[in-house]
């Protein structure tokens, strides 16, 4: 913890009063118990035997350094206990299987300057926060996550994967992250990838360098599996095209016609009959059907985000100020990561574990989990929280109910 604190800039000298380890433990215990407050953190520190520490002093420590430290600590703690789950079969040739995707949450409009979002129909700039996550399918753990404003879209975040991708890894992403420049850098680093093909990308014959008409190629058979070069960079990849059910193709065309920004050509409408993939994984490792089956696993991270937002109250944040918003968001991420770790352990031991059902159970047992992490009895936790947080605050402008009752009794 101390090494991570110094690396993140949160610790600059020897801590005299604040115990960093107990602070991490307190935040971990409070992660699933609703909106985070400074008073709640200070009271929890006191329950664990920490010396007297005020909410005002803690407020001064809340900032970018603490945010970086907690993100690094969360990733480090659960990475150490990750299990290898899919290291066989389709993933036996890869070190890791990295799924990258994002999810967006709405914030009060007053945070639009720090977290700008889209513009409403009334031309009002909304506030939205976007979480980028990378999930490792082999070890069933989070490999990376970060958050930023909604205006930093998936295309801008496409290069984030380069910070953690290593030789022998496999990267799976949707078309929002499609970038030939990033693909080229992944290939140079010895990293494999699998992605949907963007229909606007130009294809070239790898032998002659002549342009290829994909629609014309697909009219000759039911599926396609060949080497092509894509984009102006002429990047050499494997192209796989598989037909989809007629209902799926009709649904795609219907949605395309409803989009007022789109004006699809006849060839573009025809290509909606196919699932188009580009990858660097050779046919000796994956057949065309294997390519489609592996890509369907990309929905795993979508299910993870749904579990976090529907069951673990990821959007239940302290919006009193921007520093508290950031701190509460990072703290909630710890509870989400803990839940994902519990699901991975259950999947490893028993199999058939449901991410959504595990998240539902963890949300119902948040107080019990807090007692286990903080190493206190449930009665002790309840008594301590009531003793400090259940009291009226002293106010100069008016009397609270207890003061009014005391005055009436005295009269």
C-alpha positions as CSV (number, residue, x, y, z in Angstrom):
1,X,0.0,0.0,0.0
2,X,2.8,2.4,0.9
3,X,4.6,1.8,-2.4
4,X,1.5,2.4,-4.4
5,X,0.8,5.5,-2.4
6,X,4.2,7.0,-3.2
7,X,4.0,6.0,-6.8
8,X,0.6,7.7,-7.2
9,X,1.7,10.9,-5.4
10,X,-0.7,10.4,-2.5
11,X,2.1,9.8,0.0
12,X,5.0,12.3,-0.1
13,X,6.4,11.8,3.3
14,X,6.0,9.5,6.3
15,X,2.4,9.5,7.4
16,X,2.2,10.7,11.0
17,X,-1.6,10.6,11.7
18,X,-3.4,8.9,8.8
19,X,-2.9,5.2,8.5
20,X,-3.1,4.5,4.7
21,X,-3.8,0.8,5.2
22,X,-6.8,1.4,7.5
23,X,-8.1,4.1,5.2
24,X,-8.2,1.6,2.3
25,X,-9.9,-0.9,4.6
26,X,-12.5,1.6,5.6
27,X,-13.3,2.6,2.1
28,X,-13.5,-1.0,1.0
29,X,-15.9,-1.8,3.8
30,X,-18.1,1.2,3.0
31,X,-18.1,0.7,-0.7
32,X,-21.4,-1.2,-0.9
33,X,-23.3,0.7,1.8
34,X,-24.7,3.6,-0.2
35,X,-23.6,7.2,-0.6
36,X,-20.1,7.8,0.9
37,X,-19.5,10.8,3.2
38,X,-16.5,12.1,5.1
39,X,-18.2,11.6,8.5
40,X,-18.9,8.0,7.6
41,X,-15.3,7.4,6.7
42,X,-14.0,9.0,9.9
43,X,-16.4,7.1,12.1
44,X,-15.4,3.8,10.4
45,X,-11.7,4.6,11.0
46,X,-12.6,5.1,14.7
47,X,-14.3,1.7,14.9
48,X,-11.1,0.0,13.6
49,X,-9.1,1.7,16.4
50,X,-7.6,4.5,14.3
51,X,-6.5,7.6,16.3
52,X,-8.8,10.6,16.2
53,X,-9.1,12.0,12.7
54,X,-11.4,14.8,11.7
55,X,-13.6,15.1,8.6
56,X,-11.9,18.4,7.8
57,X,-8.5,16.9,7.9
58,X,-9.6,14.1,5.6
59,X,-11.2,16.5,3.2
60,X,-7.8,18.1,2.6
61,X,-6.4,14.7,1.5
62,X,-9.2,14.1,-1.0
63,X,-7.8,14.8,-4.5
64,X,-6.2,13.4,-7.6
65,X,-3.4,11.6,-5.6
66,X,-5.9,9.7,-3.5
67,X,-7.9,8.9,-6.7
68,X,-4.9,7.4,-8.5
69,X,-3.8,5.5,-5.4
70,X,-7.2,3.8,-4.9
71,X,-7.5,2.9,-8.6
72,X,-4.0,1.3,-8.5
73,X,-4.7,-0.4,-5.2
74,X,-8.0,-1.9,-6.4
75,X,-6.4,-3.3,-9.5
76,X,-3.3,-4.7,-7.6
77,X,-5.3,-6.4,-4.9
78,X,-7.5,-8.4,-7.1
79,X,-4.9,-9.1,-9.8
80,X,-2.9,-11.1,-7.2
81,X,-5.8,-13.5,-6.6
82,X,-6.9,-14.0,-10.2
83,X,-7.6,-17.5,-11.4
84,X,-7.0,-18.9,-14.9
85,X,-10.3,-20.1,-16.2
86,X,-10.2,-20.2,-20.0
87,X,-6.6,-21.1,-20.5
88,X,-7.6,-24.1,-22.6
89,X,-9.5,-24.7,-25.8
90,X,-9.9,-21.6,-28.0
91,X,-7.7,-19.5,-25.6
92,X,-4.9,-22.0,-25.2
93,X,-2.7,-20.0,-27.6
94,X,-3.0,-16.7,-25.7
95,X,-1.6,-15.3,-22.5
96,X,-4.8,-13.2,-21.8
97,X,-8.1,-12.4,-23.5
98,X,-8.7,-8.7,-23.0
99,X,-12.3,-7.4,-23.5
100,X,-12.6,-3.6,-23.7
101,X,-15.8,-1.6,-23.5
102,X,-17.4,1.4,-21.8
103,X,-20.5,2.5,-20.0
104,X,-22.0,6.0,-19.3
105,X,-23.8,7.4,-16.3
106,X,-25.6,10.7,-15.9
107,X,-24.5,13.4,-13.4
108,X,-26.2,16.6,-12.1
109,X,-25.8,19.4,-14.7
110,X,-23.6,21.4,-12.4
111,X,-20.7,19.0,-13.1
112,X,-20.9,19.8,-16.9
113,X,-17.6,21.7,-16.8
114,X,-15.7,18.8,-15.3
115,X,-17.6,16.0,-17.0
116,X,-19.2,17.4,-20.1
117,X,-21.7,15.2,-21.9
118,X,-24.0,15.4,-24.9
119,X,-26.2,18.4,-25.7
120,X,-29.9,18.0,-25.2
121,X,-32.6,19.1,-27.6
122,X,-33.0,22.3,-25.7
123,X,-29.2,22.9,-26.3
124,X,-28.4,22.3,-22.7
125,X,-25.0,20.7,-22.1
126,X,-25.6,17.6,-19.9
127,X,-23.1,16.1,-17.5
128,X,-22.0,12.4,-18.0
129,X,-19.2,10.3,-16.7
130,X,-17.8,7.4,-18.9
131,X,-16.2,4.3,-17.4
132,X,-13.7,2.4,-19.6
133,X,-13.0,-1.1,-18.5
134,X,-10.8,-4.0,-19.7
135,X,-11.8,-7.5,-18.5
136,X,-9.4,-10.5,-18.8
137,X,-11.4,-13.6,-20.0
138,X,-8.6,-16.0,-19.1
139,X,-8.0,-14.9,-15.5
140,X,-11.6,-13.6,-15.0
141,X,-10.5,-10.3,-13.5
142,X,-10.4,-6.6,-14.4
143,X,-7.1,-5.7,-16.1
144,X,-7.7,-2.0,-16.3
145,X,-10.3,0.7,-15.7
146,X,-10.5,4.4,-15.9
147,X,-13.2,7.1,-16.0
148,X,-13.5,10.4,-17.8
149,X,-16.0,12.8,-19.4
150,X,-18.5,11.5,-22.0
151,X,-16.8,13.6,-24.6
152,X,-13.8,11.3,-24.6
153,X,-15.4,8.6,-26.7
154,X,-14.4,5.0,-27.4
155,X,-12.4,6.1,-30.5
156,X,-10.3,8.4,-28.3
157,X,-9.8,5.6,-25.8
158,X,-8.8,3.0,-28.4
159,X,-5.1,3.5,-27.5
160,X,-5.6,2.8,-23.8
161,X,-5.2,-0.9,-24.4
162,X,-1.6,-0.3,-25.4
163,X,-0.6,0.4,-21.8
164,X,-1.4,-3.1,-20.6
165,X,-1.4,-5.3,-23.8
166,X,1.7,-7.6,-23.9
167,X,3.0,-10.1,-26.4
168,X,0.8,-13.2,-26.6
169,X,-2.4,-11.3,-25.5
170,X,-5.7,-11.3,-27.5
171,X,-7.8,-8.1,-27.7
172,X,-11.6,-8.2,-28.4
173,X,-13.4,-4.9,-29.0
174,X,-16.5,-3.6,-30.9
175,X,-16.5,-1.2,-33.8
176,X,-16.5,1.8,-31.6
177,X,-12.7,1.2,-31.0
178,X,-12.0,0.4,-34.6
179,X,-8.6,2.0,-35.5
180,X,-6.2,0.7,-38.1
181,X,-3.4,2.7,-36.5
182,X,-4.0,1.0,-33.1
183,X,-4.2,-2.4,-34.9
184,X,-0.8,-1.8,-36.5
185,X,0.7,-1.0,-33.1
186,X,-0.8,-4.1,-31.5
187,X,0.6,-6.3,-34.3
188,X,4.0,-4.7,-33.8
189,X,3.9,-5.5,-30.1
190,X,3.0,-9.2,-30.8
191,X,-0.6,-8.8,-29.7
192,X,-3.5,-10.5,-31.5
193,X,-6.9,-8.9,-32.0
194,X,-10.4,-9.7,-33.1
195,X,-12.8,-7.0,-34.2
196,X,-15.9,-6.4,-36.3
197,X,-15.0,-4.8,-39.6
198,X,-16.2,-1.3,-40.3
199,X,-18.1,-1.4,-43.6
200,X,-16.5,1.9,-44.8
201,X,-12.9,0.4,-44.7
202,X,-11.3,-0.2,-48.1
203,X,-10.0,-3.7,-48.8
204,X,-7.1,-4.6,-51.0
205,X,-5.8,-7.8,-52.5
206,X,-2.6,-8.8,-50.6
207,X,-0.9,-10.1,-53.7
208,X,-1.8,-7.5,-56.4
209,X,-2.7,-4.5,-54.2
210,X,-5.9,-4.0,-56.2
211,X,-9.1,-2.8,-54.5
212,X,-11.6,-5.5,-53.5
213,X,-15.3,-5.3,-53.7
214,X,-16.5,-7.1,-50.6
215,X,-20.2,-7.3,-51.7
216,X,-19.1,-8.9,-55.0
217,X,-16.9,-11.4,-53.2
218,X,-19.8,-12.4,-50.9
219,X,-22.2,-13.1,-53.7
220,X,-20.1,-16.0,-54.8
221,X,-20.6,-18.2,-51.7
222,X,-22.1,-18.6,-48.2
223,X,-19.0,-17.6,-46.2
224,X,-15.6,-16.0,-46.8
225,X,-12.2,-16.6,-45.1
226,X,-9.2,-15.0,-46.7
227,X,-6.3,-12.7,-46.2
228,X,-6.8,-9.0,-47.2
229,X,-5.1,-5.6,-46.6
230,X,-7.2,-2.9,-45.0
231,X,-7.1,0.9,-45.1
232,X,-4.5,3.2,-46.5
233,X,-2.0,1.6,-44.3
234,X,-2.6,-1.7,-46.2
235,X,-2.5,-3.6,-42.9
236,X,-2.5,-7.4,-43.5
237,X,-5.3,-9.2,-41.6
238,X,-7.6,-12.2,-41.9
239,X,-11.1,-11.4,-43.0
240,X,-14.0,-13.7,-42.0
241,X,-17.6,-13.2,-43.2
242,X,-20.4,-15.4,-41.9
243,X,-24.1,-15.1,-42.9
244,X,-26.6,-14.1,-40.2
245,X,-30.3,-15.1,-39.9
246,X,-32.7,-13.2,-42.2
247,X,-34.5,-11.7,-39.1
248,X,-31.2,-10.2,-37.9
249,X,-30.3,-8.8,-41.3
250,X,-33.8,-7.2,-41.6
251,X,-33.5,-5.7,-38.2
252,X,-30.2,-4.1,-39.1
253,X,-31.6,-2.6,-42.3
254,X,-34.6,-1.3,-40.4
255,X,-32.4,0.5,-37.8
256,X,-30.2,1.9,-40.5
257,X,-33.2,3.4,-42.4
258,X,-34.5,4.9,-39.1
259,X,-31.2,6.8,-38.5
260,X,-31.6,10.1,-40.2
261,X,-27.8,10.5,-40.4
262,X,-27.3,7.4,-42.5
263,X,-27.9,7.0,-46.2
264,X,-26.7,3.4,-46.8
265,X,-25.9,2.3,-50.3
266,X,-27.2,-0.9,-52.0
267,X,-23.9,-2.7,-51.2
268,X,-24.0,-1.5,-47.6
269,X,-27.5,-2.9,-47.2
270,X,-26.4,-6.2,-48.7
271,X,-23.5,-6.5,-46.3
272,X,-25.9,-6.4,-43.4
273,X,-26.6,-10.0,-44.3
274,X,-23.2,-10.9,-42.9
275,X,-21.1,-10.7,-39.7
276,X,-17.8,-9.3,-40.8
277,X,-14.7,-9.9,-38.7
278,X,-11.0,-9.0,-39.0
279,X,-8.4,-10.8,-36.9
280,X,-4.7,-11.7,-36.8
281,X,-5.5,-15.2,-35.5
282,X,-4.8,-17.8,-38.2
283,X,-7.1,-20.4,-39.5
284,X,-5.0,-23.2,-38.0
285,X,-6.0,-21.9,-34.5
286,X,-9.6,-20.7,-35.1
287,X,-12.1,-21.8,-37.8
288,X,-14.6,-19.2,-39.0
289,X,-17.2,-20.6,-36.6
290,X,-14.7,-20.3,-33.8
291,X,-14.1,-16.6,-34.7
292,X,-17.9,-15.9,-34.3
293,X,-18.2,-17.9,-31.1
294,X,-15.2,-16.2,-29.4
295,X,-16.5,-12.7,-30.4
296,X,-19.8,-13.5,-28.8
297,X,-17.9,-13.6,-25.5
298,X,-17.5,-9.8,-25.8
299,X,-21.0,-9.5,-24.2
300,X,-19.4,-10.6,-20.9
301,X,-18.3,-7.1,-20.2
302,X,-21.7,-5.8,-21.1
303,X,-23.2,-8.1,-18.5
304,X,-20.7,-6.9,-16.0
305,X,-21.6,-3.3,-16.5
306,X,-25.3,-4.2,-16.2
307,X,-24.7,-6.0,-12.9
308,X,-22.8,-3.0,-11.5
309,X,-25.4,-0.5,-12.5
310,X,-28.6,-2.5,-11.8
311,X,-27.6,-4.3,-8.5
312,X,-24.5,-2.6,-7.0
313,X,-25.6,1.0,-7.2
314,X,-22.7,2.2,-9.1
315,X,-24.6,5.4,-9.8
316,X,-25.3,6.1,-6.1
317,X,-22.6,8.8,-5.8
318,X,-21.9,11.7,-3.4
319,X,-22.6,14.7,-5.7
320,X,-21.8,17.4,-3.0
321,X,-18.6,18.4,-4.7
322,X,-16.3,17.2,-7.5
323,X,-13.6,15.7,-5.2
324,X,-16.3,13.7,-3.3
325,X,-17.9,12.6,-6.5
326,X,-14.6,11.2,-7.7
327,X,-13.8,9.5,-4.4
328,X,-17.2,7.9,-4.1
329,X,-17.0,6.7,-7.7
330,X,-13.6,5.0,-7.1
331,X,-14.9,3.5,-3.9
332,X,-17.9,2.1,-5.6
333,X,-15.6,0.5,-8.2
334,X,-13.9,-1.4,-5.4
335,X,-17.2,-3.0,-4.4
336,X,-17.9,-3.8,-8.1
337,X,-14.5,-5.4,-8.4
338,X,-14.9,-7.4,-5.2
339,X,-18.2,-8.7,-6.6
340,X,-16.6,-9.7,-9.8
341,X,-13.8,-11.5,-7.9
342,X,-16.4,-13.5,-5.9
343,X,-18.2,-14.5,-9.1
344,X,-14.9,-15.6,-10.6
345,X,-14.1,-17.7,-7.5
346,X,-17.6,-19.3,-7.6
347,X,-17.2,-20.0,-11.3
348,X,-13.8,-21.6,-10.8
349,X,-15.0,-23.9,-8.1
350,X,-18.6,-24.8,-9.0
351,X,-19.2,-23.4,-12.5
352,X,-22.4,-22.0,-14.0
353,X,-22.2,-18.9,-11.8
354,X,-24.3,-15.9,-12.8
355,X,-22.7,-12.5,-12.7
356,X,-26.1,-10.8,-12.3
357,X,-27.2,-13.2,-9.5
358,X,-23.9,-12.9,-7.6
359,X,-24.2,-9.1,-7.8
360,X,-27.8,-9.3,-6.4
361,X,-26.6,-11.3,-3.4
362,X,-23.7,-9.0,-2.8
363,X,-25.9,-6.0,-2.8
364,X,-28.2,-7.5,-0.2
365,X,-25.3,-8.4,2.1
366,X,-23.4,-5.1,1.9
367,X,-23.6,-4.5,5.7
368,X,-22.4,-8.1,6.4
369,X,-19.5,-7.7,3.9
370,X,-18.5,-4.4,5.6
371,X,-18.3,-6.2,9.0
372,X,-16.1,-8.9,7.5
373,X,-13.7,-6.4,5.9
374,X,-13.6,-4.1,8.9
375,X,-13.3,-7.1,11.3
376,X,-16.1,-5.8,13.6
377,X,-19.2,-7.4,14.9
378,X,-22.5,-6.3,13.3
379,X,-23.7,-4.8,16.6
380,X,-20.5,-2.9,17.0
381,X,-20.8,-1.4,13.5
382,X,-24.4,-0.4,14.1
383,X,-23.7,1.1,17.5
384,X,-20.7,3.1,16.2
385,X,-22.6,4.5,13.2
386,X,-25.6,5.4,15.3
387,X,-23.5,7.1,18.0
388,X,-21.9,9.6,15.5
389,X,-24.2,9.7,12.5
390,X,-27.5,9.4,14.2
391,X,-27.2,12.7,16.1
392,X,-28.5,16.1,15.3
393,X,-26.0,18.6,14.1
394,X,-25.7,21.8,16.1
395,X,-27.1,24.8,14.2
396,X,-27.2,28.5,15.0
397,X,-30.2,29.5,12.9
398,X,-32.7,27.1,14.4
399,X,-33.3,24.5,17.1
400,X,-33.5,20.8,16.2
401,X,-36.2,18.5,17.5
402,X,-34.2,17.3,20.5
403,X,-33.5,20.9,21.6
404,X,-37.2,21.8,21.2
405,X,-38.3,18.8,23.3
406,X,-35.7,19.7,26.0
407,X,-36.9,23.3,26.1
408,X,-40.5,22.2,26.5
409,X,-39.6,19.8,29.2
410,X,-37.7,22.5,31.1
411,X,-40.6,24.9,30.9
